[in-house]
């Protein structure tokens, strides 16, 4: 269910519906019947939808229980930790336009460091952004405009923009976008042509892109930062103007904040046989193309030209990769893998792979794990051959 502004306003005016939901312990259908004795059907549907969205949003926002969402707005919103990281570059540099602000994830963090004008053409998003700013006590520095970003002419400030990656909505629509998300920047709203024009017109800023989108080569001279959170690559940020280090690629891992920046072509890591540790690079490091630079700086080697996994004899002091201590190296042969684990002390097994196609769940069902220990099975290409590497997570790794 998409929540329109009228329903949101009624929900805000009748908070007692949420009190009844919070204290209910019976079946949901019975809850709906009870609520409908007091509230209209559309209000009940809206309240239940919002409660579910708030529950899901808890992994993104520390104050999710008091926030306002619709489904698309939550899905496309920037996680709080990522927004905080980006906002640091804007601090102390004056007013910021947050274009295509959605439910306000970025605007709220930007407003903690200065005045922000948040803009979106979706009326539901604008209402959510305003109320969410109040939840985060940032409303005094945030002004929300409900209009199409293409109509704006002010270029005197910095800008942050999060293009809508779904099919375009009619101007003035009160419903959220629907349909598949596109990975082509040309199909966003606004599209690539507008984005590059804004880069020329503003003195600096940032463009939020999906890390899987086709941003490579689209923004010459910009800085491209890949940001991961808890081991998942969340965003590609295109920095430009006075906020950028021109031409650099950057990988940043949150929550540690460790970052690596440089030219992906400035180093070439050597190849080496599997050593004591197999090193799994953070997804931000992989997507930024900085694996060779990372390996060069930390004294690591590649296992194969076509494989992102690294190897070394010591645990790197870094949050940009996960180390795994090697226990055994097996052929990529199901029978030998089954035999190994049938005679092991392993009871809990994590299975990982990157380039080698593996039916992980199918394999897991075929394995007998008789023990109590924990292990990690990593499928990797080593010196041109697919191998199965049995590992354990070392207790003294940076992320342990």
C-alpha positions as CSV (number, residue, x, y, z in Angstrom):
1,X,0.0,0.0,0.0
2,X,1.3,3.5,-0.9
3,X,0.6,6.1,1.7
4,X,-0.7,9.3,0.3
5,X,-0.4,12.7,2.2
6,X,-4.1,12.6,3.3
7,X,-3.7,9.3,5.1
8,X,-0.4,10.3,6.6
9,X,-1.9,13.5,8.0
10,X,-4.8,11.6,9.6
11,X,-2.3,9.0,11.1
12,X,-0.3,11.9,12.6
13,X,-3.5,13.4,14.0
14,X,-4.7,10.1,15.6
15,X,-1.6,8.6,17.2
16,X,-3.8,6.4,19.5
17,X,-4.1,3.9,16.6
18,X,-0.4,3.2,17.0
19,X,-0.8,2.7,20.8
20,X,-3.5,0.1,20.2
21,X,-1.2,-1.7,17.7
22,X,1.7,-1.6,20.0
23,X,-0.2,-3.2,22.9
24,X,-1.9,-5.9,20.8
25,X,-0.6,-9.5,21.3
26,X,-3.2,-11.5,19.3
27,X,-3.5,-12.5,15.6
28,X,-3.2,-9.6,13.1
29,X,-6.6,-10.3,11.5
30,X,-8.2,-9.9,14.9
31,X,-6.3,-6.7,15.4
32,X,-7.6,-5.3,12.1
33,X,-11.2,-6.2,13.1
34,X,-10.8,-4.5,16.4
35,X,-9.2,-1.3,14.9
36,X,-12.0,-1.0,12.4
37,X,-14.5,-0.6,15.1
38,X,-12.9,2.7,15.9
39,X,-11.0,3.8,12.7
40,X,-11.7,3.8,9.0
41,X,-10.4,0.9,6.8
42,X,-7.9,3.1,4.9
43,X,-6.5,4.4,8.2
44,X,-6.1,0.9,9.6
45,X,-4.3,-0.3,6.5
46,X,-2.1,2.8,6.5
47,X,-1.2,2.4,10.2
48,X,-0.4,-1.3,9.8
49,X,1.7,-0.6,6.8
50,X,3.6,2.2,8.5
51,X,4.3,0.0,11.6
52,X,5.8,-2.7,9.3
53,X,7.9,-0.1,7.5
54,X,9.2,1.3,10.8
55,X,10.2,-2.2,11.9
56,X,12.1,-2.8,8.6
57,X,13.7,0.6,8.8
58,X,15.4,-0.2,12.1
59,X,18.4,-1.6,10.3
60,X,18.8,1.8,8.5
61,X,17.8,4.4,11.1
62,X,18.4,4.8,14.8
63,X,15.1,6.6,15.2
64,X,13.0,4.5,12.9
65,X,10.2,4.0,15.4
66,X,9.2,7.6,15.1
67,X,9.8,8.1,11.4
68,X,7.4,8.3,8.4
69,X,7.8,6.2,5.3
70,X,6.1,4.8,2.2
71,X,7.5,1.6,0.7
72,X,9.5,3.1,-2.1
73,X,10.8,5.9,0.1
74,X,12.2,3.5,2.6
75,X,13.7,1.3,-0.1
76,X,15.5,4.2,-1.8
77,X,16.5,6.0,1.3
78,X,20.2,6.4,2.4
79,X,21.1,4.5,5.5
80,X,21.8,6.8,8.4
81,X,25.5,5.8,8.8
82,X,26.1,6.4,5.1
83,X,24.3,9.8,5.1
84,X,26.4,10.8,8.2
85,X,29.6,9.9,6.3
86,X,28.7,11.9,3.3
87,X,27.5,14.9,5.3
88,X,30.9,15.4,6.8
89,X,32.3,16.8,3.5
90,X,29.5,19.4,3.4
91,X,30.0,20.7,6.9
92,X,31.0,24.4,7.2
93,X,30.7,25.1,3.5
94,X,27.3,26.9,3.5
95,X,23.8,26.0,2.4
96,X,23.1,22.7,0.6
97,X,20.4,21.8,-1.9
98,X,19.3,18.2,-1.5
99,X,17.5,17.3,-4.7
100,X,15.3,14.3,-5.0
101,X,15.4,14.1,-1.2
102,X,12.9,11.3,-0.8
103,X,12.0,10.7,2.9
104,X,14.9,12.8,4.0
105,X,17.7,10.4,5.0
106,X,20.5,12.6,3.5
107,X,18.8,15.9,4.1
108,X,18.5,15.3,7.9
109,X,22.2,14.6,8.3
110,X,23.2,17.5,6.0
111,X,21.0,19.8,8.2
112,X,23.0,18.9,11.2
113,X,25.9,20.9,9.7
114,X,24.0,23.8,8.1
115,X,21.0,25.0,6.2
116,X,19.4,22.6,3.7
117,X,16.7,23.0,1.1
118,X,15.3,19.6,0.4
119,X,13.4,19.2,-2.9
120,X,11.2,16.4,-4.2
121,X,8.2,16.3,-6.6
122,X,6.5,13.6,-4.7
123,X,4.1,15.0,-2.1
124,X,4.3,12.0,0.2
125,X,8.1,12.1,0.2
126,X,8.1,15.8,1.1
127,X,5.8,15.3,4.0
128,X,7.9,12.4,5.3
129,X,11.1,14.4,4.9
130,X,9.6,17.3,7.0
131,X,8.3,15.1,9.8
132,X,11.5,12.9,9.8
133,X,13.5,16.1,10.3
134,X,11.4,16.8,13.3
135,X,12.1,13.3,14.6
136,X,15.8,14.0,14.3
137,X,15.5,17.5,15.8
138,X,16.9,19.0,12.5
139,X,13.7,20.7,11.2
140,X,14.9,24.3,12.1
141,X,17.7,24.0,9.4
142,X,15.7,22.2,6.8
143,X,13.2,23.7,4.3
144,X,11.2,21.3,2.1
145,X,10.0,22.3,-1.4
146,X,7.6,20.0,-3.3
147,X,8.5,20.7,-6.9
148,X,10.4,19.3,-9.9
149,X,14.1,19.9,-9.5
150,X,14.2,20.8,-13.2
151,X,12.3,24.0,-12.3
152,X,15.0,25.4,-9.9
153,X,17.4,28.0,-11.0
154,X,19.5,28.8,-7.9
155,X,23.0,27.6,-8.3
156,X,24.7,29.6,-5.5
157,X,25.1,26.7,-3.1
158,X,26.4,23.1,-2.8
159,X,24.2,20.3,-4.0
160,X,23.4,16.7,-3.2
161,X,21.2,14.7,-5.6
162,X,19.7,11.2,-5.5
163,X,18.1,10.6,-8.9
164,X,15.0,8.4,-9.0
165,X,16.0,5.1,-10.6
166,X,12.5,4.0,-11.3
167,X,10.3,5.0,-14.2
168,X,9.5,8.7,-14.2
169,X,6.3,9.8,-12.4
170,X,4.1,12.6,-13.6
171,X,4.9,16.0,-12.1
172,X,2.6,16.7,-9.2
173,X,1.9,13.0,-8.5
174,X,1.0,12.1,-5.0
175,X,2.0,8.5,-5.3
176,X,5.4,6.9,-5.2
177,X,7.2,5.5,-8.2
178,X,6.6,1.9,-9.1
179,X,8.2,-0.6,-11.3
180,X,11.7,-1.9,-11.7
181,X,14.8,0.1,-10.9
182,X,17.1,0.9,-13.7
183,X,20.9,0.6,-13.5
184,X,21.4,3.0,-16.4
185,X,21.9,6.6,-15.3
186,X,20.4,7.8,-18.6
187,X,17.1,6.4,-17.5
188,X,16.9,8.1,-14.1
189,X,15.0,11.2,-13.2
190,X,16.8,13.5,-13.6
191,X,18.9,11.8,-16.3
192,X,22.6,11.8,-17.0
193,X,22.4,14.9,-19.1
194,X,20.9,17.0,-16.3
195,X,23.3,15.5,-13.8
196,X,26.4,16.5,-15.8
197,X,24.9,20.0,-16.3
198,X,24.4,20.4,-12.6
199,X,28.0,19.5,-12.0
200,X,29.0,22.4,-14.2
201,X,26.6,24.8,-12.6
202,X,27.1,24.2,-8.9
203,X,30.5,24.9,-7.2
204,X,30.5,21.4,-5.7
205,X,28.4,18.5,-4.5
206,X,27.7,14.8,-4.7
207,X,25.5,12.5,-6.8
208,X,24.2,9.3,-5.2
209,X,24.3,6.3,-7.6
210,X,23.6,2.6,-7.1
211,X,27.0,0.8,-6.8
212,X,25.7,-1.5,-9.6
213,X,24.9,1.3,-12.0
214,X,26.8,2.3,-15.1
215,X,28.6,5.3,-13.5
216,X,32.1,4.3,-14.8
217,X,33.4,6.8,-17.3
218,X,30.3,9.0,-17.0
219,X,31.8,11.7,-14.9
220,X,35.3,12.6,-16.1
221,X,37.3,14.5,-13.5
222,X,35.1,13.6,-10.6
223,X,36.0,11.6,-7.5
224,X,34.1,8.3,-7.3
225,X,33.7,6.8,-3.8
226,X,32.3,3.4,-3.2
227,X,30.8,3.1,0.3
228,X,30.1,-0.2,2.1
229,X,28.2,-0.7,5.4
230,X,28.7,-3.8,7.4
231,X,30.2,-5.6,4.5
232,X,27.6,-4.6,1.9
233,X,28.3,-2.1,-0.8
234,X,25.6,0.5,-0.5
235,X,26.4,3.5,-2.7
236,X,28.6,5.0,-5.3
237,X,29.0,8.7,-4.6
238,X,30.2,11.0,-7.4
239,X,32.0,13.9,-5.8
240,X,32.7,17.0,-7.9
241,X,33.8,20.6,-7.6
242,X,35.2,21.8,-4.4
243,X,34.2,18.6,-2.5
244,X,36.2,16.3,-4.8
245,X,39.7,15.1,-5.2
246,X,39.6,15.1,-9.0
247,X,40.2,11.8,-10.8
248,X,40.5,9.6,-7.7
249,X,38.7,6.4,-6.9
250,X,37.9,5.7,-3.2
251,X,36.7,2.7,-1.2
252,X,35.3,3.4,2.3
253,X,34.1,0.8,4.8
254,X,31.6,1.7,7.4
255,X,31.2,1.8,10.3
256,X,35.0,1.9,10.8
257,X,35.4,4.7,8.3
258,X,38.6,3.2,6.9
259,X,39.2,4.5,3.4
260,X,41.6,4.0,0.5
261,X,41.9,6.4,-2.4
262,X,44.0,6.3,-5.6
263,X,44.3,5.4,-9.2
264,X,43.2,1.8,-9.9
265,X,45.9,1.5,-12.5
266,X,48.8,2.7,-10.3
267,X,49.7,-0.8,-8.9
268,X,49.7,-4.4,-10.0
269,X,49.7,-7.0,-7.3
270,X,51.8,-10.1,-7.8
271,X,50.3,-13.6,-8.1
272,X,51.1,-16.1,-5.4
273,X,50.1,-19.6,-4.2
274,X,47.6,-19.7,-1.3
275,X,49.3,-18.7,1.9
276,X,48.4,-18.9,5.5
277,X,45.5,-16.5,5.1
278,X,42.9,-16.0,2.4
279,X,41.8,-12.4,2.3
280,X,38.3,-11.4,1.2
281,X,38.2,-7.8,0.0
282,X,35.3,-5.5,1.0
283,X,32.8,-5.1,-1.8
284,X,33.6,-1.3,-1.9
285,X,37.2,-2.2,-2.6
286,X,36.2,-4.6,-5.4
287,X,33.7,-2.2,-7.0
288,X,36.2,0.7,-6.9
289,X,38.9,-1.4,-8.7
290,X,41.4,-0.7,-6.0
291,X,42.3,-4.3,-5.1
292,X,45.8,-4.1,-6.6
293,X,46.6,-0.8,-4.8
294,X,45.3,-2.3,-1.6
295,X,47.3,-5.5,-2.0
296,X,50.4,-3.4,-2.9
297,X,50.2,-1.3,0.3
298,X,49.5,-4.2,2.6
299,X,52.0,-6.6,1.1
300,X,49.4,-9.1,-0.2
301,X,49.1,-11.1,-3.4
302,X,46.4,-12.1,-5.8
303,X,45.4,-15.8,-6.1
304,X,44.5,-15.4,-9.8
305,X,44.2,-12.7,-12.4
306,X,40.5,-13.3,-12.7
307,X,39.8,-13.6,-8.9
308,X,39.4,-10.8,-6.3
309,X,40.6,-13.0,-3.4
310,X,44.0,-12.1,-2.0
311,X,46.4,-14.1,0.2
312,X,49.2,-13.4,2.7
313,X,51.1,-14.7,5.6
314,X,49.7,-12.3,8.2
315,X,46.4,-10.7,9.0
316,X,46.2,-7.2,7.5
317,X,45.5,-4.4,10.0
318,X,42.5,-3.2,8.0
319,X,38.7,-3.1,7.9
320,X,38.7,-3.2,4.1
321,X,39.0,-6.9,3.9
322,X,38.2,-10.0,6.0
323,X,40.9,-12.5,6.7
324,X,40.3,-16.3,6.9
325,X,42.9,-18.7,8.2
326,X,43.4,-21.6,5.8
327,X,42.8,-25.1,7.2
328,X,42.7,-27.1,4.0
329,X,42.7,-26.8,0.2
330,X,40.5,-29.2,-1.7
331,X,39.7,-29.7,-5.4
332,X,36.4,-28.3,-6.5
333,X,35.0,-31.8,-6.4
334,X,31.7,-32.5,-4.6
335,X,32.7,-36.0,-3.6
336,X,36.0,-34.9,-2.0
337,X,34.3,-32.0,-0.3
338,X,31.6,-34.3,1.2
339,X,34.3,-36.8,2.3
340,X,36.2,-34.0,4.0
341,X,33.4,-32.7,6.1
342,X,31.9,-36.1,6.9
343,X,35.2,-36.8,8.8
344,X,35.6,-33.3,10.3
345,X,34.7,-31.7,13.6
346,X,32.7,-29.0,11.7
347,X,29.0,-28.5,12.7
348,X,28.4,-25.0,11.4
349,X,29.5,-24.1,7.9
350,X,29.5,-20.8,6.0
351,X,29.9,-21.0,2.2
352,X,31.3,-18.2,0.1
353,X,32.2,-17.7,-3.5
354,X,32.7,-14.9,-6.0
355,X,33.4,-15.9,-9.6
356,X,32.8,-19.6,-9.4
357,X,29.2,-20.6,-10.0
358,X,28.1,-22.7,-7.0
359,X,24.7,-23.9,-5.9
360,X,25.4,-23.0,-2.3
361,X,22.1,-24.3,-0.8
362,X,22.2,-27.4,-2.9
363,X,25.7,-28.2,-1.8
364,X,24.8,-27.5,1.9
365,X,22.0,-30.1,1.8
366,X,24.5,-32.7,0.6
367,X,27.0,-32.1,3.4
368,X,27.2,-34.1,6.6
369,X,28.5,-31.9,9.5
370,X,29.0,-34.1,12.5
371,X,31.0,-31.8,14.8
372,X,30.6,-28.7,16.9
373,X,33.2,-26.4,15.3
374,X,32.6,-23.6,12.8
375,X,34.3,-23.3,9.5
376,X,34.1,-21.3,6.2
377,X,34.2,-23.0,2.8
378,X,35.4,-20.5,0.1
379,X,35.4,-21.4,-3.5
380,X,38.2,-19.5,-5.3
381,X,40.2,-19.6,-8.4
382,X,43.8,-20.3,-7.5
383,X,46.5,-20.2,-10.2
384,X,43.9,-20.8,-12.9
385,X,42.1,-23.7,-11.1
386,X,38.9,-23.7,-9.1
387,X,39.5,-24.8,-5.6
388,X,37.5,-25.3,-2.4
389,X,39.4,-23.7,0.6
390,X,38.4,-24.7,4.1
391,X,39.0,-21.8,6.5
392,X,38.2,-20.5,10.0
393,X,37.7,-16.9,11.1
394,X,40.7,-15.8,13.2
395,X,39.8,-14.4,16.6
396,X,42.3,-11.5,16.3
397,X,41.1,-10.1,13.0
398,X,40.2,-6.3,12.9
399,X,36.5,-7.1,12.6
400,X,36.4,-9.9,15.1
